[in-house]
Amino acid sequence: MIILLSVLSPALGQNPIAPTLQTQTVETQQSPAPPQNGAPQLTASDVEAFLDGVIPLQLDREDIAGATVAIVKDGKLLFAKGYGYSDVASKKPISPEETMFRPGSVSKLFTWTSVMQLVEQGKLDLDRDVNEYIDFKIPDAFGKPITLKNLLTHTPGFEEQIKDLITNKVEKPDLGNYLKTHIPDRIYAPGTVPAYSNYGAALAGYIVERVSGEPFDQYVANHIFKPLGMMHSTFDQPLPEGFAANMSNGYKIASDKAEPFETVTPAPAGSLSSSAIDMAQFMLAHLQDGRFGATQILNPETAQLMHSRLFGLDQAANAMAYGFYEESRNGHRIIGHAGDTQLFHSDLHLIPDSGIGFFISYNSAGRGQVSPRTILWERFLDRYFPFTSSAATVPATVKEDIAAVSGTYEVSRRSESSFFKTFSLLGETKVYPGENDTIHVDSLLAANGKPKSWQEIAPMQFREVDGQDLLVFKPDESGRMQLIIPYPFMMFQKVGLWSNGKVMLPVVGISLFVMLLTLILWFVGWLTRRHYGGRLDLTRQEWLLRVSVRLVFLLILTFVAALLGVLMYALNNLDFFSGSGVTWIEFIQVIGIAAAIGTLVVFANAVYAWTSSRYRIWGKLQATIFAFASLGFLWFILAGHMLSITSNF
C-alpha cells in the first residue's frame, strides 16, 4: 500500500468520456482567513477552479470513469462535486449527494468510531484481551494477548492474508464464520511491529457486533449513519434495493466494461458504500469533537483521544492514532485513511488545526501510471498551505550512517506461512548510496520513474531531497535495522542472505535459464542425431539419468511458470481465491512437490558423473551446473514457502 508519488504532466488533454460535472458548493459564512504566504484563499469558487483544472486531466490520462470529491471547512460543507460518469455506457453523471462509491479501507474509520463509542459507554476496554469478547479463541503466541489497542494500531502481529478477501458472490458474507475459519498466523509480538491487518479490523467489527447485540452493519446504521443524516451510506452486502440504483459502477479502466459489485468478506474492514456528501458529514463530526449539528456521536474527550498518537516507532515519524493514522505535511498535523478495493480508490484527510476535511474517491483502477489521489492532495496542500522545508545540517557521521542503512528490506505486512511469502521476496526494496552523500530506495520513485534521493538531516533520519517525506532508520531490540516510512501502518525490516530476494532472484533466473536451455539443446540434439543417424554412447543407467534430469527440469519450469502466472492473474482478480482457483493452486503445488523431490535425481546424476570413469570433464561440469541450478530452484521455493499447502493464505 506504499503510494509512489509522481506529478501530472501539464500537457494532458481533456477527458473525452467525462464532459459532465455535477456540482454542489456551499460557501462558509465566516470571513475568509487571510492567505498564507500569498496563497489563494480557500473558498468554494477557488477550489472548484483548481479541481476543474486537475481532475478531468487525471480521468483522461489514467482512463478513469469518474470521481467524487467533498471538502469541509470551519464546520460546514465547502465544496462537493462529481466528475465523469458513474456509468460510462449510459453516460450517467455523478451526483456528490446521491452517487455511492466504495471507499474501501476508509470504512475502518467507522469501525474504529464504533469501538470508541462502546469504550466511552464502558462496554469495551481497550487494554483487555480480545478473546474475552468473542466466541472463539485467537491462539496464544509470544506470551502476550492481543488487545483492542493493538487492533486500532495494526499491531496485533497477524500475517497478511488474501483468501476470500474480495469476491463476486452475491450472498451476504458471514462475518463470524469468516473470522473463525481464517485466523492468520501471528508473526510478531502484539504491540511491537505495525503490519496492516484487514483481519484485525474485521475482528474489531465482530467485537462491536457481539458486545452491542446488533449486527455490525445495523449498528453502524443506527449509531453513525442515522445520527449524522448519512442517507446514502451502508455496510450491507449485497446492496439493499433502495441503494442499488445509486451505486456507481466500478471499472479497471473506463474504456473496458463495468465490473461486478465487489463483496468484501471481512465487511468491517472495507465494505462501506457511501456518497461524497455523506462522507463530508462524517468528517465534520470528527473535526468538531464528535458533534454534527445537534448530534453528538462521540464525547469530545473521546474524539480528541481517537485523534491522538497511540503507537509510533519513533517520535520523528508519523504514528498511528486510534484507527486514524498521521500523514502530516506542509507544516500541519494531518490524520486520515486511504482505501482501495480492486476498482475504487479513495482518500480521507483531516487537518484538525484548520478545520478542514478532504475526501476523494475514483471509480476505476486506471492505468496505474501515477497515483491521482496523492497528486491531487499534495497539489491541494501546496496551493492553500504552501510550505518550504527548513535547511538542515548534514551529520558528520553521514557516510557511516549510509553504510549502516544500506541493504535489502522486506515489508512487515507480509505472509510467512503460505506461498504468498513469494511476493514478499519479489517485492523487497533496496537501500543504496547515491551521489553527494544521499541514499536511494529503489521502490520510492520520483515522477521521472527514477528513485528519489534522500539526504540525512539528523542521525539516521533522511528527508527527501526537494521534498518533505521522512525516512527513519532504527534497529529493533535484536539489532535488526528497521526502515520507518511515512505510512505508520507498516514498515520495512532488513533481511539476511536467505531471504534476500535481490540476491536470490538473479540466481533463480540463471538457474531457470540453465534448465530451459538444457531442454532446448536436448531437443535440438535429438533432431540432429535423428537427421544424421547418430546415437549416444550411453549405458541404460546413464540414459535413465539423462532423461530423468530433463524431465525434472521440465517439471520445475512448468511449476514456476504456472504458479507465478496464476498468482499474478489472481492478484488482479481476487475472486479467484474464493472458488475453484484454490484447487488449481493446490494442484500446481503438488507439481512443485514432485519437482522438488525430483531434484534428488539431479544430485544423483552429479554424484554419478564425478564417480564414473566414463564421464569426461565436460560431463562432470555439466552435471555440477545442473545440481547448482537445482539448488537455486530449491532456495527460491523454500524461502518463498511455495510448497506450503494451507487452507488459509
C-alpha positions, 0 to 999 in steps of 0.5 A: 500500500506504499503510494509512489508519488509522481506529478501530472504532466501539464500537457494532458488533454481533456477527458473525452468520456467525462464532459459532465460535472455535477456540482454542489458548493456551499460557501462558509459564512465566516470571513475568509482567513487571510492567505498564507504566504500569498496563497489563494484563499480557500473558498468554494469558487477557488477550489472548484477552479483548481479541481476543474483544472486537475481532475478531468486531466487525471480521468483522461490520462489514467482512463478513469470513469469518474470521481467524487470529491467533498471538502469541509471547512470551519464546520460546514460543507465547502465544496462537493462535486462529481466528475465523469460518469458513474456509468460510462455506457449510459453516460450517467453523471455523478451526483456528490449527494446521491452517487455511492462509491466504495471507499474501501479501507476508509470504512475502518474509520467507522469501525474504529468510531464504533469501538470508541463509542462502546469504550466511552459507554464502558462496554469495551476496554481497550487494554483487555484481551480480545478473546474475552469478547468473542466466541472463539479463541485467537491462539496464544503466541509470544506470551502476550494477548492481543488487545483492542489497542493493538487492533486500532494500531495494526499491531496485533502481529497477524500475517497478511492474508488474501483468501476470500478477501474480495469476491463476486458472490452475491450472498451476504458474507458471514462475518463470524464464520469468516473470522473463525475459519481464517485466523492468520498466523501471528508473526510478531509480538502484539504491540511491537511491529505495525503490519496492516491487518484487514483481519484485525479490523474485521475482528474489531467489527465482530467485537462491536457486533457481539458486545452491542447485540446488533449486527455490525452493519445495523449498528453502524446504521443506527449509531453513525449513519442515522445520527449524522443524516448519512442517507446514502451510506451502508455496510450491507452486502449485497446492496439493499434495493433502495441503494442499488440504483445509486451505486456507481459502477466500478471499472479497471479502466473506463474504456473496458466494461463495468465490473461486478459489485465487489463483496468484501468478506471481512465487511468491517474492514472495507465494505462501506458504500457511501456518497461524497456528501455523506462522507463530508458529514462524517468528517465534520463530526470528527473535526468538531469533537464528535458533534454534527449539528445537534448530534453528538456521536462521540464525547469530545474527550473521546474524539480528541483521544481517537485523534491522538498518537497511540503507537509510533516507532519513533517520535520523528515519524508519523504514528498511528492514532486510534484507527486514524493514522498521521500523514502530516505535511506542509507544516500541519498535523494531518490524520486520515485513511486511504482505501482501495478495493480492486476498482475504487480508490479513495482518500480521507484527510483531516487537518484538525488545526484548520478545520478542514476535511478532504475526501476523494474517491475514483471509480476505476483502477486506471492505468496505474501510471501515477497515483491521482489521489496523492497528486491531487492532495499534495497539489491541494496542500501546496496551493492553500498551505504552501510550505518550504522545508527548513535547511538542515545540517548534514551529520558528520557521521553521514557516510557511516550512517549510509553504510549502516542503512544500506541493504535489502528490506522486506515489508512487515505486512507480509505472509510467512506461512503460505506461498504468498511469502513469494511476493514478499521476496519479489517485492523487497526494496533496496537501500543504496548510496547515491551521489553527494552523500544521499541514499536511494530506495529503489521502490520510492520513485520520483515522477521521472520513474527514477528513485528519489534521493534522500539526504540525512538531516539528523542521525539516521533520519533522511528527508527527501531531497526537494521534498518533505517525506521522512525516512527513519532508520532504527534497529529493533531490540535484536539489532535488526535495522528497521526502515520507518516510512511515512505510512505508520501502518507498516514498515520495512525490516532488513533481511539476511542472505536467505531471504534476500530476494535481490540476491536470490532472484538473479540466481533463480533466473540463471538457474531457470535459464540453465534448465530451459536451455538444457531442454532446448539443446536436448531437443535440438540434439535429438533432431540432429542425431535423428537427421544424421543417424547418430546415437549416444554412447550411453549405458541404460543407467546413464540414459535413465539419468539423462532423461530423468534430469530433463524431465525434472527440469521440465517439471520445475519450469512448468511449476514456476511458470504456472504458479507465478502466472496464476498468482499474478492473474489472481492478484488482479482478480481476487475472486479467484481465491474464493472458488475453484482457483484454490484447487488449481493452486493446490494442484500446481503445488503438488507439481512443485512437490514432485519437482522438488523431490525430483531434484534428488535425481539431479544430485544423483546424476552429479554424484554419478558423473564425478564417480564414473570413469566414463564421464569426461570433464565436460560431463562432470561440469555439466552435471555440477551446473545442473545440481547448482541450478537445482539448488537455486530452484530449491532456495527460491521455493523454500524461502518463498514457502511455495510448497506450503499447502494451507487452507488459509493464505 
